[in-house]
Amino acid sequence: EIVMTQTPLSSPVTLGQPASISCRSSQSLVHRDGNTYLSWIHHRPGQPPRLLIYKISTRFSGVPDRFSGSGAGTDFTLKISRVEAEDVGVYYCMQTTQFPDSFGQGTKLEIK
Amino acid sequence: EVQLVESGGGLVQPGGSLRLSCAASGFTFRSYWMHWVRQVPGKGLGWVSRVNSYGNSTTYADSVKGRFTISRDNSKNMLYLQMDSLRAEDTAIYYCVRGSSGWYGVDYWGQGTLVTVSS
């Protein structure tokens, strides 16, 4: 199983300031079809998890453009350009390149 | 609007059984793979099982293989997870998740249903 490691595990941020979360995989996430199936998921308490980004950098339907993803191979980053109150919660990276699908441990974003 | 509503969770003794259900709406259910993902309280997410759009191909995490069975009824837009020989470590919130279209992954998630295995 591919192990996904996120840093930091907790990130206190000020409203309006940027935030960044890193995710590293134990193996390359490049699929045999040439795509890299790395997603970012946001989970707010009391709400269902929500897909933000897929294939490293493609924003899912309805996701604000303050969220962006980047990276390649084994190293990936989620950036929030200006944090808003609704962005609190836990962020997970997820790989679906190789069976079984696996998740990072989660990064808790909280407002200072 | 895509909606996934889980039900069937509850308290069960070790060694017992439980059947989770997921009612899907807002999309053509029979066209999508479906997954179950769980979250142990206070911990992260873990993939459990998936079924193809026809219901004739299933895969499982090693931790549940031989004990859990995923199935679907496309005529009723329903997904199921039959959980047998339950263990304390199966205690978790179970999420019904839709497989994505056009790329390998998942997109929409349900609210989850809590399963507690305890004597």
gemmi code that builds the backbone of each chain (N, CA, C; Angstrom):
import gemmi

chains = {
    "A": [
        ("GLU", (0.835, -1.199, 0.000), (0.000, 0.000, 0.000), (0.873, 1.253, 0.000)),
        ("ILE", (0.474, 2.234, -0.811), (1.201, 3.493, -0.848), (0.882, 4.281, 0.424)),
        ("VAL", (1.920, 4.732, 1.107), (1.742, 5.512, 2.329), (1.809, 7.000, 1.978)),
        ("MET", (0.807, 7.726, 2.447), (0.717, 9.166, 2.207), (1.028, 9.904, 3.503)),
        ("THR", (1.965, 10.847, 3.447), (2.395, 11.568, 4.647), (2.174, 13.060, 4.460)),
        ("GLN", (1.379, 13.640, 5.331), (1.073, 15.067, 5.249), (1.841, 15.860, 6.292)),
        ("THR", (2.196, 17.072, 5.932), (2.767, 18.036, 6.879), (2.248, 19.431, 6.569)),
        ("PRO", (1.981, 20.246, 7.600), (1.976, 19.867, 9.018), (0.701, 19.098, 9.358)),
        ("LEU", (0.602, 18.603, 10.570), (-0.627, 17.934, 11.010), (-1.621, 18.944, 11.567)),
        ("SER", (-1.103, 20.114, 11.936), (-1.964, 21.178, 12.423), (-1.424, 22.505, 11.903)),
        ("SER", (-2.357, 23.380, 11.502), (-1.931, 24.640, 10.903), (-2.845, 25.776, 11.363)),
        ("PRO", (-2.383, 26.551, 12.356), (-3.145, 27.732, 12.748), (-2.851, 28.876, 11.777)),
        ("VAL", (-3.892, 29.460, 11.228), (-3.694, 30.541, 10.258), (-4.594, 31.722, 10.584)),
        ("THR", (-4.196, 32.883, 10.107), (-4.962, 34.108, 10.291), (-5.884, 34.296, 9.095)),
        ("LEU", (-7.119, 34.719, 9.360), (-8.060, 34.984, 8.272), (-7.443, 35.948, 7.271)),
        ("GLY", (-7.601, 35.610, 5.993), (-7.080, 36.456, 4.940), (-5.654, 36.161, 4.541)),
        ("GLN", (-4.985, 35.330, 5.329), (-3.602, 34.950, 5.032), (-3.564, 33.630, 4.267)),
        ("PRO", (-2.439, 33.354, 3.592), (-2.349, 32.097, 2.848), (-2.047, 30.916, 3.760)),
        ("ALA", (-2.343, 29.726, 3.248), (-2.025, 28.487, 3.954), (-1.546, 27.463, 2.933)),
        ("SER", (-0.697, 26.558, 3.404), (-0.122, 25.557, 2.516), (0.000, 24.228, 3.253)),
        ("ILE", (-0.360, 23.142, 2.575), (-0.268, 21.798, 3.142), (0.500, 20.927, 2.155)),
        ("SER", (1.426, 20.137, 2.686), (2.226, 19.254, 1.839), (1.815, 17.806, 2.015)),
        ("CYS", (2.005, 17.044, 0.958), (1.670, 15.619, 0.966), (2.745, 14.890, 0.174)),
        ("ARG", (3.296, 13.858, 0.785), (4.334, 13.071, 0.121), (3.893, 11.617, 0.065)),
        ("SER", (4.089, 10.977, -1.079), (3.724, 9.563, -1.227), (4.975, 8.692, -1.183)),
        ("SER", (4.814, 7.450, -0.732), (5.955, 6.544, -0.606), (6.407, 5.987, -1.952)),
        ("GLN", (5.565, 6.148, -2.977), (5.923, 5.744, -4.338), (5.382, 6.785, -5.305)),
        ("SER", (5.903, 6.808, -6.508), (5.385, 7.709, -7.526), (3.901, 7.450, -7.779)),
        ("LEU", (3.147, 8.534, -7.940), (1.713, 8.408, -8.187), (1.366, 8.534, -9.673)),
        ("VAL", (2.373, 8.431, -10.531), (2.094, 8.477, -11.967), (1.506, 7.145, -12.390)),
        ("HIS", (0.303, 7.186, -12.913), (-0.400, 5.985, -13.374), (0.162, 5.556, -14.730)),
        ("ARG", (-0.077, 4.308, -15.094), (0.403, 3.814, -16.386), (-0.237, 4.571, -17.551)),
        ("ASP", (-1.359, 5.251, -17.289), (-1.999, 6.022, -18.363), (-1.403, 7.434, -18.473)),
        ("GLY", (-0.407, 7.739, -17.627), (0.277, 9.027, -17.683), (-0.279, 10.075, -16.744)),
        ("ASN", (-1.476, 9.839, -16.192), (-2.060, 10.777, -15.244), (-1.580, 10.478, -13.826)),
        ("THR", (-1.706, 11.489, -12.972), (-1.356, 11.342, -11.551), (-2.624, 11.578, -10.750)),
        ("TYR", (-3.084, 10.525, -10.081), (-4.374, 10.578, -9.389), (-4.198, 10.924, -7.922)),
        ("LEU", (-3.934, 12.191, -7.699), (-3.782, 12.744, -6.361), (-4.892, 13.771, -6.153)),
        ("SER", (-5.680, 13.545, -5.105), (-6.803, 14.435, -4.797), (-6.609, 15.079, -3.429)),
        ("TRP", (-7.336, 16.182, -3.215), (-7.403, 16.829, -1.908), (-8.872, 16.894, -1.485)),
        ("ILE", (-9.112, 16.547, -0.231), (-10.467, 16.475, 0.314), (-10.530, 17.321, 1.573)),
        ("HIS", (-11.626, 18.054, 1.738), (-11.839, 18.913, 2.904), (-12.985, 18.343, 3.727)),
        ("HIS", (-12.753, 18.225, 5.042), (-13.781, 17.683, 5.917), (-14.040, 18.640, 7.067)),
        ("ARG", (-15.209, 19.288, 7.013), (-15.612, 20.164, 8.109), (-16.448, 19.351, 9.093)),
        ("PRO", (-16.346, 19.628, 10.386), (-17.143, 18.898, 11.384), (-18.635, 18.994, 11.066)),
        ("GLY", (-19.309, 17.858, 11.110), (-20.741, 17.844, 10.882), (-21.161, 17.876, 9.430)),
        ("GLN", (-20.174, 17.896, 8.534), (-20.486, 17.925, 7.104), (-19.852, 16.724, 6.418)),
        ("PRO", (-20.369, 16.323, 5.277), (-19.686, 15.242, 4.549), (-18.371, 15.752, 3.990)),
        ("PRO", (-17.379, 14.881, 3.880), (-16.143, 15.286, 3.196), (-16.458, 15.801, 1.793)),
        ("ARG", (-15.628, 16.718, 1.340), (-15.870, 17.376, 0.054), (-14.606, 17.347, -0.795)),
        ("LEU", (-14.746, 16.910, -2.037), (-13.606, 16.910, -2.962), (-13.293, 18.343, -3.394)),
        ("LEU", (-12.019, 18.716, -3.261), (-11.582, 20.049, -3.689), (-10.842, 20.002, -5.029)),
        ("ILE", (-9.852, 19.130, -5.069), (-8.886, 19.091, -6.182), (-8.696, 17.637, -6.595)),
        ("TYR", (-8.580, 17.378, -7.890), (-8.230, 16.043, -8.356), (-7.181, 16.136, -9.461)),
        ("LYS", (-6.526, 15.030, -9.731), (-5.412, 14.995, -10.698), (-4.446, 16.146, -10.451)),
        ("ILE", (-4.026, 16.248, -9.210), (-3.035, 17.211, -8.706), (-3.540, 18.652, -8.622)),
        ("SER", (-4.188, 19.126, -9.706), (-4.419, 20.573, -9.776), (-5.764, 20.987, -10.349)),
        ("THR", (-6.624, 20.035, -10.673), (-7.924, 20.377, -11.253), (-8.949, 20.614, -10.152)),
        ("ARG", (-9.488, 21.821, -10.111), (-10.509, 22.119, -9.101), (-11.824, 21.427, -9.448)),
        ("PHE", (-12.461, 20.829, -8.448), (-13.744, 20.171, -8.657), (-14.839, 21.230, -8.783)),
        ("SER", (-15.993, 20.797, -9.257), (-17.119, 21.688, -9.482), (-17.457, 22.505, -8.240)),
        ("GLY", (-17.539, 23.823, -8.409), (-17.962, 24.712, -7.334), (-16.876, 25.111, -6.344)),
        ("VAL", (-15.665, 24.633, -6.537), (-14.570, 24.949, -5.604), (-13.985, 26.320, -5.942)),
        ("PRO", (-13.884, 27.203, -4.960), (-13.367, 28.556, -5.215), (-11.923, 28.532, -5.716)),
        ("ASP", (-11.575, 29.550, -6.496), (-10.237, 29.565, -7.087), (-9.143, 29.982, -6.102)),
        ("ARG", (-9.499, 30.216, -4.850), (-8.449, 30.456, -3.856), (-7.741, 29.139, -3.478)),
        ("PHE", (-8.343, 28.016, -3.887), (-7.707, 26.719, -3.670), (-6.927, 26.325, -4.932)),
        ("SER", (-5.670, 25.887, -4.733), (-4.886, 25.423, -5.873), (-4.015, 24.252, -5.450)),
        ("GLY", (-3.763, 23.370, -6.399), (-2.916, 22.217, -6.127), (-1.759, 22.182, -7.102)),
        ("SER", (-0.643, 21.630, -6.630), (0.534, 21.525, -7.485), (1.345, 20.318, -7.066)),
        ("GLY", (2.378, 20.040, -7.841), (3.278, 18.946, -7.507), (3.420, 17.951, -8.630)),
        ("ALA", (4.230, 16.922, -8.375), (4.464, 15.870, -9.353), (5.163, 14.698, -8.677)),
        ("GLY", (4.972, 13.504, -9.251), (5.693, 12.335, -8.769), (5.287, 11.887, -7.381)),
        ("THR", (6.018, 12.360, -6.373), (5.746, 11.965, -4.995), (5.487, 13.146, -4.064)),
        ("ASP", (5.594, 14.361, -4.552), (5.461, 15.541, -3.693), (4.398, 16.499, -4.211)),
        ("PHE", (3.454, 16.816, -3.326), (2.291, 17.595, -3.732), (1.963, 18.646, -2.680)),
        ("THR", (1.299, 19.713, -3.124), (0.971, 20.818, -2.229), (-0.424, 21.348, -2.523)),
        ("LEU", (-1.151, 21.624, -1.452), (-2.421, 22.335, -1.544), (-2.195, 23.729, -0.978)),
        ("LYS", (-2.621, 24.744, -1.716), (-2.486, 26.116, -1.237), (-3.842, 26.803, -1.209)),
        ("ILE", (-4.041, 27.568, -0.148), (-5.214, 28.437, -0.043), (-4.670, 29.860, -0.061)),
        ("SER", (-5.075, 30.640, -1.029), (-4.455, 31.961, -1.212), (-4.826, 32.927, -0.082)),
        ("ARG", (-6.093, 32.889, 0.325), (-6.551, 33.749, 1.425), (-7.575, 32.944, 2.225)),
        ("VAL", (-7.207, 32.560, 3.422), (-8.070, 31.683, 4.224), (-9.334, 32.409, 4.671)),
        ("GLU", (-10.468, 31.741, 4.507), (-11.741, 32.255, 4.996), (-12.223, 31.361, 6.145)),
        ("ALA", (-13.161, 31.863, 6.921), (-13.639, 31.136, 8.104), (-14.174, 29.743, 7.744)),
        ("GLU", (-14.803, 29.624, 6.606), (-15.400, 28.339, 6.191), (-14.343, 27.298, 5.796)),
        ("ASP", (-13.084, 27.702, 5.746), (-12.023, 26.769, 5.339), (-11.511, 25.917, 6.499)),
        ("VAL", (-11.972, 26.181, 7.708), (-11.519, 25.370, 8.844), (-11.948, 23.916, 8.669)),
        ("GLY", (-11.219, 23.032, 9.325), (-11.522, 21.617, 9.221), (-10.251, 20.835, 8.931)),
        ("VAL", (-10.438, 19.602, 8.483), (-9.302, 18.728, 8.208), (-9.183, 18.505, 6.701)),
        ("TYR", (-7.968, 18.606, 6.216), (-7.666, 18.391, 4.801), (-6.894, 17.082, 4.636)),
        ("TYR", (-7.326, 16.287, 3.676), (-6.674, 15.009, 3.403), (-6.205, 14.974, 1.951)),
        ("CYS", (-5.014, 14.458, 1.731), (-4.643, 14.073, 0.385), (-5.016, 12.606, 0.209)),
        ("MET", (-5.299, 12.225, -1.019), (-5.737, 10.861, -1.305), (-5.154, 10.430, -2.642)),
        ("GLN", (-4.605, 9.219, -2.682), (-4.111, 8.703, -3.956), (-5.023, 7.584, -4.432)),
        ("THR", (-5.323, 7.604, -5.722), (-6.140, 6.547, -6.326), (-5.435, 5.983, -7.554)),
        ("THR", (-4.126, 6.184, -7.606), (-3.319, 5.640, -8.702), (-3.148, 4.142, -8.576)),
        ("GLN", (-2.886, 3.682, -7.346), (-2.582, 2.270, -7.125), (-3.503, 1.694, -6.060)),
        ("PHE", (-4.041, 0.482, -6.322), (-4.885, -0.189, -5.339), (-4.048, -0.656, -4.159)),
        ("PRO", (-4.515, -0.506, -2.904), (-5.773, 0.158, -2.544), (-5.611, 1.676, -2.425)),
        ("ASP", (-6.713, 2.381, -2.632), (-6.700, 3.819, -2.422), (-6.199, 4.103, -1.006)),
        ("SER", (-5.469, 5.202, -0.817), (-4.979, 5.521, 0.519), (-4.982, 7.032, 0.749)),
        ("PHE", (-5.040, 7.387, 2.029), (-5.180, 8.775, 2.447), (-3.994, 9.199, 3.313)),
        ("GLY", (-3.731, 10.508, 3.317), (-2.827, 11.052, 4.317), (-3.518, 11.086, 5.671)),
        ("GLN", (-2.751, 11.422, 6.709), (-3.300, 11.398, 8.073), (-4.250, 12.543, 8.343)),
        ("GLY", (-4.196, 13.562, 7.508), (-5.046, 14.725, 7.698), (-4.276, 15.885, 8.310)),
        ("THR", (-4.625, 17.087, 7.881), (-4.058, 18.324, 8.425), (-5.209, 19.183, 8.917)),
        ("LYS", (-5.165, 19.520, 10.200), (-6.233, 20.334, 10.789), (-5.912, 21.806, 10.613)),
        ("LEU", (-6.790, 22.495, 9.883), (-6.639, 23.933, 9.680), (-7.539, 24.659, 10.661)),
        ("GLU", (-6.954, 25.541, 11.460), (-7.752, 26.294, 12.415), (-7.360, 27.761, 12.366)),
        ("ILE", (-8.286, 28.592, 12.790), (-8.061, 30.037, 12.757), (-7.391, 30.471, 14.047)),
        ("LYS", (-6.350, 31.296, 13.902), (-5.654, 31.812, 15.097), (-6.572, 32.711, 15.898)),
    ],
    "B": [
        ("GLU", (-28.971, 17.678, -7.843), (-27.955, 17.669, -6.778), (-27.681, 16.228, -6.347)),
        ("VAL", (-26.417, 15.874, -6.329), (-26.032, 14.531, -5.896), (-26.264, 14.396, -4.394)),
        ("GLN", (-26.971, 13.331, -4.013), (-27.189, 13.058, -2.589), (-26.916, 11.590, -2.307)),
        ("LEU", (-26.210, 11.359, -1.213), (-25.919, 10.015, -0.742), (-26.286, 9.988, 0.736)),
        ("VAL", (-27.239, 9.144, 1.107), (-27.731, 9.102, 2.480), (-27.559, 7.702, 3.040)),
        ("GLU", (-26.663, 7.586, 4.030), (-26.391, 6.294, 4.649), (-27.357, 6.029, 5.800)),
        ("SER", (-27.572, 4.755, 6.077), (-28.384, 4.348, 7.225), (-27.944, 2.953, 7.644)),
        ("GLY", (-28.418, 2.537, 8.820), (-28.139, 1.183, 9.272), (-27.074, 1.052, 10.344)),
        ("GLY", (-26.426, 2.147, 10.678), (-25.404, 2.081, 11.718), (-26.009, 1.866, 13.094)),
        ("GLY", (-25.160, 1.556, 14.052), (-25.641, 1.353, 15.413), (-24.637, 0.608, 16.253)),
        ("LEU", (-25.094, 0.164, 17.421), (-24.258, -0.569, 18.367), (-24.440, -2.069, 18.147)),
        ("VAL", (-23.341, -2.780, 18.023), (-23.400, -4.232, 17.821), (-22.281, -4.876, 18.633)),
        ("GLN", (-22.525, -6.084, 19.091), (-21.513, -6.795, 19.880), (-20.440, -7.392, 18.978)),
        ("PRO", (-19.248, -7.569, 19.511), (-18.196, -8.248, 18.732), (-18.694, -9.602, 18.251)),
        ("GLY", (-18.402, -9.888, 16.982), (-18.865, -11.123, 16.368), (-20.212, -10.991, 15.683)),
        ("GLY", (-20.865, -9.853, 15.902), (-22.185, -9.634, 15.320), (-22.138, -9.138, 13.892)),
        ("SER", (-23.338, -8.853, 13.377), (-23.480, -8.407, 11.991), (-24.304, -7.133, 11.919)),
        ("LEU", (-24.098, -6.422, 10.829), (-24.831, -5.188, 10.573), (-24.860, -4.976, 9.070)),
        ("ARG", (-25.940, -4.393, 8.573), (-26.026, -4.089, 7.145), (-26.237, -2.594, 6.968)),
        ("LEU", (-25.298, -1.957, 6.302), (-25.422, -0.539, 5.991), (-26.073, -0.368, 4.623)),
        ("SER", (-26.841, 0.709, 4.508), (-27.468, 1.045, 3.228), (-27.112, 2.467, 2.849)),
        ("CYS", (-27.139, 2.743, 1.572), (-26.891, 4.092, 1.062), (-27.884, 4.360, -0.063)),
        ("ALA", (-28.721, 5.366, 0.136), (-29.690, 5.757, -0.886), (-29.097, 6.878, -1.727)),
        ("ALA", (-29.011, 6.657, -3.026), (-28.403, 7.631, -3.938), (-29.479, 8.337, -4.755)),
        ("SER", (-29.265, 9.613, -5.021), (-30.178, 10.372, -5.856), (-29.440, 11.523, -6.515)),
        ("GLY", (-30.055, 12.083, -7.549), (-29.469, 13.239, -8.217), (-28.491, 12.907, -9.324)),
        ("PHE", (-28.305, 11.625, -9.615), (-27.416, 11.221, -10.709), (-27.831, 9.827, -11.185)),
        ("THR", (-27.288, 9.409, -12.327), (-27.623, 8.100, -12.899), (-26.797, 7.043, -12.184)),
        ("PHE", (-27.359, 6.507, -11.105), (-26.644, 5.616, -10.199), (-25.999, 4.457, -10.942)),
        ("ARG", (-26.670, 3.853, -11.861), (-26.188, 2.635, -12.512), (-24.934, 2.878, -13.356)),
        ("SER", (-24.570, 4.143, -13.545), (-23.414, 4.470, -14.384), (-22.124, 4.655, -13.597)),
        ("TYR", (-22.194, 4.590, -12.278), (-21.036, 4.918, -11.452), (-20.595, 3.756, -10.567)),
        ("TRP", (-19.278, 3.608, -10.420), (-18.752, 2.770, -9.366), (-19.101, 3.433, -8.032)),
        ("MET", (-19.179, 2.614, -6.985), (-19.459, 3.137, -5.653), (-18.493, 2.528, -4.642)),
        ("HIS", (-18.213, 3.291, -3.590), (-17.232, 2.898, -2.577), (-17.811, 3.067, -1.174)),
        ("TRP", (-17.199, 2.357, -0.245), (-17.367, 2.628, 1.188), (-15.991, 3.016, 1.740)),
        ("VAL", (-15.992, 4.104, 2.506), (-14.777, 4.586, 3.172), (-15.140, 4.784, 4.645)),
        ("ARG", (-14.229, 4.494, 5.556), (-14.557, 4.647, 6.969), (-13.542, 5.550, 7.678)),
        ("GLN", (-13.999, 6.078, 8.802), (-13.149, 6.937, 9.625), (-13.291, 6.505, 11.072)),
        ("VAL", (-12.229, 5.963, 11.622), (-12.205, 5.620, 13.038), (-12.256, 6.935, 13.821)),
        ("PRO", (-13.091, 7.008, 14.875), (-13.204, 8.259, 15.642), (-11.844, 8.815, 16.047)),
        ("GLY", (-11.632, 10.085, 15.719), (-10.379, 10.729, 16.076), (-9.213, 10.395, 15.165)),
        ("LYS", (-9.462, 9.547, 14.160), (-8.383, 9.145, 13.255), (-8.724, 9.570, 11.820)),
        ("GLY", (-7.906, 9.127, 10.889), (-8.083, 9.511, 9.494), (-9.020, 8.587, 8.734)),
        ("LEU", (-9.000, 8.767, 7.421), (-9.896, 8.021, 6.537), (-9.238, 6.738, 6.035)),
        ("GLY", (-10.055, 5.723, 5.789), (-9.533, 4.466, 5.272), (-10.512, 3.862, 4.281)),
        ("TRP", (-10.028, 3.505, 3.096), (-10.876, 2.906, 2.076), (-11.259, 1.480, 2.487)),
        ("VAL", (-12.518, 1.116, 2.254), (-13.019, -0.182, 2.691), (-13.310, -1.115, 1.520)),
        ("SER", (-14.105, -0.624, 0.559), (-14.550, -1.519, -0.502), (-15.095, -0.713, -1.675)),
        ("ARG", (-15.182, -1.354, -2.845), (-15.790, -0.706, -4.008), (-16.488, -1.762, -4.862)),
        ("VAL", (-17.443, -1.294, -5.644), (-18.186, -2.170, -6.553), (-18.322, -1.452, -7.891)),
        ("ASN", (-18.231, -2.202, -8.972), (-18.354, -1.560, -10.284), (-19.810, -1.200, -10.566)),
        ("SER", (-20.034, -0.535, -11.674), (-21.368, -0.004, -11.955), (-22.405, -1.111, -12.136)),
        ("TYR", (-21.964, -2.284, -12.592), (-22.902, -3.387, -12.808), (-23.161, -4.205, -11.549)),
        ("GLY", (-22.253, -4.102, -10.608), (-22.394, -4.879, -9.381), (-21.743, -6.250, -9.439)),
        ("ASN", (-21.021, -6.561, -10.520), (-20.447, -7.901, -10.659), (-18.945, -7.951, -10.422)),
        ("SER", (-18.368, -6.851, -9.975), (-16.944, -6.826, -9.633), (-16.762, -6.031, -8.358)),
        ("THR", (-16.160, -6.674, -7.353), (-15.995, -6.031, -6.053), (-14.554, -6.201, -5.571)),
        ("THR", (-14.080, -5.231, -4.785), (-12.762, -5.334, -4.163), (-12.859, -4.824, -2.732)),
        ("TYR", (-11.932, -5.324, -1.889), (-11.977, -5.044, -0.466), (-10.584, -4.733, 0.085)),
        ("ALA", (-10.569, -3.944, 1.142), (-9.335, -3.777, 1.901), (-9.021, -5.100, 2.600)),
        ("ASP", (-7.741, -5.377, 2.791), (-7.349, -6.634, 3.440), (-7.991, -6.792, 4.812)),
        ("SER", (-8.180, -5.670, 5.513), (-8.686, -5.707, 6.886), (-10.139, -6.190, 6.976)),
        ("VAL", (-10.867, -6.148, 5.875), (-12.288, -6.546, 5.916), (-12.600, -7.706, 4.973)),
        ("LYS", (-11.617, -8.117, 4.188), (-11.842, -9.188, 3.204), (-12.305, -10.450, 3.895)),
        ("GLY", (-13.371, -11.051, 3.356), (-13.921, -12.278, 3.934), (-14.963, -12.027, 5.019)),
        ("ARG", (-15.083, -10.785, 5.473), (-16.058, -10.453, 6.519), (-17.124, -9.483, 6.015)),
        ("PHE", (-16.745, -8.595, 5.097), (-17.669, -7.585, 4.575), (-18.038, -7.939, 3.133)),
        ("THR", (-19.264, -7.583, 2.751), (-19.712, -7.800, 1.373), (-20.410, -6.545, 0.871)),
        ("ILE", (-19.903, -5.991, -0.215), (-20.516, -4.818, -0.835), (-21.444, -5.299, -1.949)),
        ("SER", (-22.574, -4.615, -2.098), (-23.492, -4.956, -3.178), (-24.306, -3.720, -3.539)),
        ("ARG", (-25.040, -3.820, -4.631), (-25.856, -2.694, -5.057), (-27.108, -3.201, -5.747)),
        ("ASP", (-28.147, -2.352, -5.749), (-29.373, -2.630, -6.469), (-29.641, -1.425, -7.360)),
        ("ASN", (-29.283, -1.539, -8.617), (-29.416, -0.396, -9.524), (-30.880, -0.043, -9.804)),
        ("SER", (-31.794, -0.985, -9.599), (-33.209, -0.678, -9.807), (-33.763, 0.206, -8.698)),
        ("LYS", (-33.076, 0.189, -7.556), (-33.522, 0.978, -6.403), (-32.558, 2.115, -6.053)),
        ("ASN", (-31.495, 2.269, -6.820), (-30.465, 3.279, -6.537), (-29.909, 3.127, -5.122)),
        ("MET", (-29.598, 1.893, -4.756), (-29.144, 1.593, -3.402), (-27.795, 0.880, -3.407)),
        ("LEU", (-26.958, 1.245, -2.446), (-25.677, 0.586, -2.196), (-25.737, -0.010, -0.801)),
        ("TYR", (-25.100, -1.170, -0.636), (-25.135, -1.856, 0.653), (-23.743, -2.291, 1.091)),
        ("LEU", (-23.603, -2.469, 2.408), (-22.406, -3.086, 2.958), (-22.846, -4.033, 4.066)),
        ("GLN", (-22.733, -5.322, 3.806), (-23.019, -6.333, 4.813), (-21.752, -6.589, 5.603)),
        ("MET", (-21.834, -6.374, 6.907), (-20.652, -6.509, 7.764), (-20.881, -7.656, 8.742)),
        ("ASP", (-20.096, -8.691, 8.641), (-20.188, -9.858, 9.518), (-18.918, -9.991, 10.353)),
        ("SER", (-19.010, -10.816, 11.395), (-17.849, -11.062, 12.270), (-17.188, -9.750, 12.677)),
        ("LEU", (-18.004, -8.824, 13.134), (-17.493, -7.493, 13.450), (-16.552, -7.519, 14.646)),
        ("ARG", (-15.552, -6.625, 14.572), (-14.529, -6.508, 15.612), (-14.539, -5.099, 16.167)),
        ("ALA", (-13.958, -4.924, 17.334), (-13.898, -3.591, 17.942), (-13.220, -2.589, 17.008)),
        ("GLU", (-12.239, -3.051, 16.264), (-11.507, -2.148, 15.374), (-12.296, -1.739, 14.132)),
        ("ASP", (-13.482, -2.307, 13.957), (-14.368, -1.872, 12.869), (-15.212, -0.664, 13.277)),
        ("THR", (-15.127, -0.285, 14.552), (-15.854, 0.897, 15.017), (-15.400, 2.113, 14.233)),
        ("ALA", (-16.350, 2.777, 13.568), (-15.995, 3.896, 12.689), (-17.260, 4.539, 12.142)),
        ("ILE", (-17.090, 5.697, 11.561), (-18.129, 6.293, 10.721), (-17.911, 5.752, 9.312)),
        ("TYR", (-18.959, 5.227, 8.719), (-18.869, 4.645, 7.374), (-19.521, 5.594, 6.372)),
        ("TYR", (-18.750, 5.955, 5.348), (-19.216, 6.874, 4.315), (-19.464, 6.138, 3.009)),
        ("CYS", (-20.561, 6.470, 2.397), (-20.879, 6.028, 1.041), (-20.296, 7.079, 0.094)),
        ("VAL", (-19.535, 6.647, -0.893), (-18.803, 7.589, -1.747), (-18.971, 7.206, -3.214)),
        ("ARG", (-19.208, 8.177, -4.046), (-19.361, 7.920, -5.479), (-18.015, 7.905, -6.188)),
        ("GLY", (-17.824, 6.921, -7.060), (-16.643, 6.910, -7.901), (-16.750, 7.999, -8.949)),
        ("SER", (-15.619, 8.547, -9.336), (-15.633, 9.648, -10.294), (-15.846, 9.141, -11.715)),
        ("SER", (-16.157, 10.074, -12.592), (-16.375, 9.744, -13.995), (-15.267, 10.365, -14.834)),
        ("GLY", (-14.587, 9.556, -15.625), (-13.555, 10.095, -16.505), (-12.167, 10.109, -15.918)),
        ("TRP", (-12.048, 9.779, -14.635), (-10.730, 9.695, -13.998), (-10.846, 8.761, -12.796)),
        ("TYR", (-9.708, 8.221, -12.379), (-9.738, 7.263, -11.262), (-9.774, 8.020, -9.945)),
        ("GLY", (-10.872, 7.897, -9.245), (-10.976, 8.576, -7.957), (-12.402, 8.539, -7.438)),
        ("VAL", (-12.664, 9.392, -6.455), (-14.004, 9.505, -5.886), (-14.376, 10.967, -5.830)),
        ("ASP", (-15.677, 11.270, -5.867), (-16.042, 12.679, -5.808), (-17.031, 12.999, -4.689)),
        ("TYR", (-18.271, 12.561, -4.744), (-19.264, 12.937, -3.731), (-19.322, 11.938, -2.576)),
        ("TRP", (-19.501, 12.500, -1.365), (-19.540, 11.721, -0.137), (-20.881, 11.917, 0.574)),
        ("GLY", (-21.339, 10.872, 1.264), (-22.499, 10.998, 2.131), (-22.090, 11.556, 3.487)),
        ("GLN", (-23.084, 11.709, 4.360), (-22.850, 12.239, 5.711), (-22.227, 11.210, 6.646)),
        ("GLY", (-22.402, 9.949, 6.320), (-21.828, 8.892, 7.150), (-22.798, 8.331, 8.162)),
        ("THR", (-22.533, 7.084, 8.568), (-23.313, 6.435, 9.614), (-22.343, 5.766, 10.572)),
        ("LEU", (-22.604, 5.909, 11.873), (-21.671, 5.430, 12.886), (-21.960, 3.980, 13.250)),
        ("VAL", (-20.920, 3.175, 13.203), (-20.983, 1.785, 13.642), (-20.093, 1.633, 14.875)),
        ("THR", (-20.681, 1.136, 15.945), (-19.936, 0.923, 17.182), (-19.975, -0.555, 17.532)),
        ("VAL", (-18.796, -1.162, 17.631), (-18.701, -2.579, 17.977), (-18.162, -2.671, 19.399)),
        ("SER", (-19.033, -3.073, 20.303), (-18.645, -3.106, 21.717), (-19.575, -4.020, 22.483)),
        ("SER", (-19.026, -4.640, 23.538), (-19.851, -5.496, 24.386), (-20.401, -4.694, 25.565)),
    ],
}
model = gemmi.Model(1)
for chain_id, residues in chains.items():
    chain = gemmi.Chain(chain_id)
    for i, (resn, *xyz) in enumerate(residues, 1):
        res = gemmi.Residue()
        res.name, res.seqid = resn, gemmi.SeqId(i, " ")
        for name, pos in zip(("N", "CA", "C"), xyz):
            atom = gemmi.Atom()
            atom.name, atom.element = name, gemmi.Element(name[0])
            atom.pos, atom.b_iso = gemmi.Position(*pos), 0.0
            res.add_atom(atom)
        chain.add_residue(res)
    model.add_chain(chain)
structure = gemmi.Structure()
structure.add_model(model)
structure.setup_entities()
